[in-house]
Amino acid sequence: MATENSGTLALLIDGDNASPKIIVGLMAEIANYGTASVKRIYGDWTGPNLKGWKECLLEHSIQPIQQFAYTTGKNATDGAMIIDAMDLLYTGRFSGFCIVSSDSDFARLAARIREQAVTVYGFGERKTPRPFITACDRFVYFDVLNGHGGEIEEAAAAAPRKPAEPKHATAKPAAKKAALNKAARDMLVKAIIATADEDGRANLAQVGGHLAKQAPDFVARNYGFARLSDLVKASGLVTIERAPDNPKIVMVRLKNA
């Protein structure tokens, strides 16, 4: 199913569990995986909590789906998303689903979609429960989606213009990178060992694929790095080489191997 409709995605957003501040970064990220031919956001649009979303729906062609809260304390939005997701899945038109929520209730949905050999991309906060994260093929945290881009643009437009800085001005320091914890370092080592050849060298692309199977949220940008090669280099665990016949292919070798 996935190979026949490669690049056709369904985007489903839990409006109760996502902020409109992520929308620019979210759409840019999804463009890396394919084209979202279906874009829907769910919530009770009669309430004030989705006001921020209303202002950006037309700009990004996202269809709002009304779901009333039938009972206080119960989230009917989740049920509506799950039903629609299954309806879309059975059409066989999609190679992937993008589920935007930090709610563990979607863990079973993600697992069920993957049973049909359809890729699941998850997006949520860092507090997202592990069952939902591990049920996805890939999971990206909100804070790496340039979620505050809209705020920055609005602030820049409202603020008075300042004179240009002189060319010799000191550059601002880059964003701080997140250190790999022991669990992440162990996963990296195991992935390299599992994909290495007899000489102990591993293709970095294959290492990345193995890491994605171990932990869907092991994404370089989740740790503050633009590319996986930057992350493994900063880990201090490997030496990086280039394939002699193709310099674009990055090979890594554990230093203690």
N, C-alpha and C positions, 0 to 999 in steps of 0.2 A: 504493500500500500504506500509506504513512504517513498519508495523509489519511483513510483509512477507519478507522484504529485510533489516532486522535490521543490521546496521553497515556498509552498503555499501554506500560510499559517492562519490560525484563529487566535485572536487576542481577546481574553476574557479578564476583566478587571473587577475586583471586589472593591466597590467604591467606599465601603465602610472601613476597609483596612488598607487604604492607600491614599497618599496625598497627591494633589494635582501638581505639586512642585517637581515631581519626578518625570512628568510627561515628556519633556523635550529629550532628556537622556534616555528614557524608556524607548521612545520611537526610534532613536538613533541606534540603540542596541539591537532592537528587533530587526532593523534593516540589515544587520550583519548575518542574520539567519535566513532571511527570505522576505516575502511580501505578505503582509497581514491583509488578506482579502475580507476577513470578518473582524470587526473591532467593536466590542460591546463592553459597556460598564453597567454594573448592577447596583441598585440601592433604592432607598425611598426618597424620591425627588421632591416630595411634598415637604420635607424637613429642611432645616437650615444647614445641616452638616455637610451637604454636598454642593453648597453654593460655589466653592472654588472650582469644582469640576465643571459646572455649567458654563463657565467663561471660556473654557478651552476645548469643548466638545466639537464645535463647528470647525474650528481651526484644524483639528486633527481628524475630522470625519469619524468620530466615535459615536456609536449609537447608544443612547441611554435606555436602559431597560428598567421600567418601574416595578418595584416589588414592595408592597406594603408589609409592615411588621404586624403579623397576625396576633402575636402575643408578646407582652412585655418580657424582655429578657431572652427572647429566642430570636435567632438570626435567620430570617426567611430568605435573605439574599443568597446565602450559601446553597440552599436547596435549588433556587432558580438557576444559579450558575451551573450546578452539577447536571441538572436536567438538560439545559441547553447544550452543554459540552457533550453529553452522550448523544444527543440528536445530531450534532455536527459530526461527531466521530463516525456514526453509522453511515453518513453520506459517502465516506471514503475519499473525500476531496482534499484532505489536509495531510501534509507531511509532518506538521508540528503544531503544538498548542502552547501558547504563552499564558500562563496563569499568574496573575498579579495579586498577591495576597500574602499575609503573614499568618494565616489561620491554618491550624493543623487539620481542620475538617476536610481539606482538599488533598490530603495524603492518599486516601484510597482512590480518589478520582485520578490523580496523576499515575498511580500504579496501574489502574485499569486501562488508561490510554496507552501506556507503554506495552501492555499485553498485546495490543494490536499493532505493534512494531511502529508506533508513531512517537516521535520525539516530543518530550515535555521540557519546556524552558520555564523555570520558576523565578519569580522576582518577589522579594520581601525584605523586611527589616532583619537586622542581625539577631533579634530575639525570636525569629521564626523557629518553631519546634523542629527538631531533627527529623521526625518522621516525614514531614512534608518535604524537607530539603533532600533527603536521601531517596524519596520517591521520584524525584525529577532527574532528567539526564544532565541538566546544567542549572545551576542556581546562582543568581547575581543579586547582591545586596543593593538596597535603594541608595545608600550613601555613595556608591561608586558610579551612579548613573548621572552625575552632574545635576543632582536633584535641586540644588539651590541656584541653578542658572537663571531661572526666571526672576528670582529675588535680586540677583546681582544686576541683571539688565535693568530692572525697575529702579533700583537704587542709583545706578549710573545715570539714568535718564533724569532723575529728580535732583541729583546733586549738582551744585554749580561746577562749571568747568575749571579745572586747575591748569596752571601753566605747565607745559611739557617739561619733563625732567631732563636735566643735562645728560648727554651721552655717556659721561663718565660716572653716572650714578651707579651705586652698587645694586646688583640684581637681587631681587627678592629670593629668599631661600625656597627650595622646592618643597612640596608637601612631604611630610614625614612618612616613611615607609613602615609598614607594620612588620614586626619581627615574626618569623615563623616559630610557632610553639613546637614542643617536642613531638606531638602527634603529627603535625604537618611535616616536620622533618623526617619522621619515620616513614610516612606515606611516600615522600619523595624518594627516599632511599630504596624502598621496596619496589616502586615503579621502575626505577632505573635498573635494578637487579633483574626484574621480571622481563624487561624488554631488551636487555643487553645481549650482544653477540659473544662469541667465545673469547674475544679480546677485551671484553668488559666495556665496550662502547655501545651507547644506546642512542637511537634516533630521537631527538627531542620531541618531534611530533607524536611518535608512538608513546613516549613517556607521558605526554599530555593526555592522550587518549586513555591510558591506563589510570591516570590520576582521576579523570572524570568518572571512571567506573567505581573507584574507591570512595570518592567524596565529590558530589556534584558542585559543591560550593568551593572546591579548590580551583579558583579562578584567579589568575595573576592580579587582576584589578581589585579583587577583594582584599588583597594584601598591599595595595598601593603601587603596583608595578604595571607598566603598560603592556609588557609581553612576558611570556613564560620564561624566555631566555634571560630576561633581566632578573626575574625572581630566583632562578636556580644559580645564577652567577652570584647574587647577593647572599645566598645561603651559605656560601663558603664550603659546600660539600663536594663540589665537582670542578673538573677542568672542562673547558669548552673547546671543541675543535670544529673545523669545517671539513666536510667531505671533499677529498681531493678532486673528484670528478664533477662535483656540483657544489660550489661554495654556498649556495642558498640553503643547503641541508646542514642543520646544526646537530652535532654529535656531542654527547656528554659522557664523562667517565668519572666514577667516584674516586676521590683522591686517595682513599685508603684501600682501593682495590688492588 
